Amino acid sequence: MATLRPGKIDRRTNNPSYTRREYIRVLPHIKISHFDTGPNDKFPYEVSLIVKNDVQIRHNSLEAARIAANRYMEKKSGEDYHLKIRVYPFQVLRENPVATGHHADRYGNGMRLSFGKPISRAARVKKGQKVMTLYVHEKGVLRAREAIRRAAMKIPMGTLTEVRKV
């Protein structure tokens, strides 16, 4: 059974972007279930999660961050917030599986036909870009900062929190 590779393998953006779907037979599905959560009212404050460096964030990491922030805000604020994921995982991540184990040399290809199979998707995020935003009223700003802090633990690179009056 295949296991999930560590996120530090895919977080660098030094490789060229790969989004050409016409060359891929089967695209991996995106795990992010909702990009917008909560009522779409006019909230006076915006608390955002911003990345410090260029990074690729896998879709399961974005979903984990969304769940962490949403769960905390649901417990503390009820329905008095709006959560928005601001990036979309277009980047297709590939892996060339290497055969290991007993008699691997008989059925392994090594670097022959090493293009790789699509295994996951990621969002390419530039330095200073907002990944997720919570819109709240003035009384919920401290709770929103804590929710964003919890979401930042799921992101594979250093982050900043920005509080802004809209």
Secondary structure, 3 states (H helix, E strand, C coil): CCCCCCHHHCCCCCCCCCCCHHHCCCCCCCCCCCCEECCCCCCCEEEEEEECCCEEEEHHHHHHHHHHHHHHHHHHHCCCEEEEECCCCCEEEEECCCCCCCCHHHHCCCCCCCCCEEEEEEEEECCCCEEEEEEECHHHHHHHHHHHHHHHCCCCCCEEEEEEEC
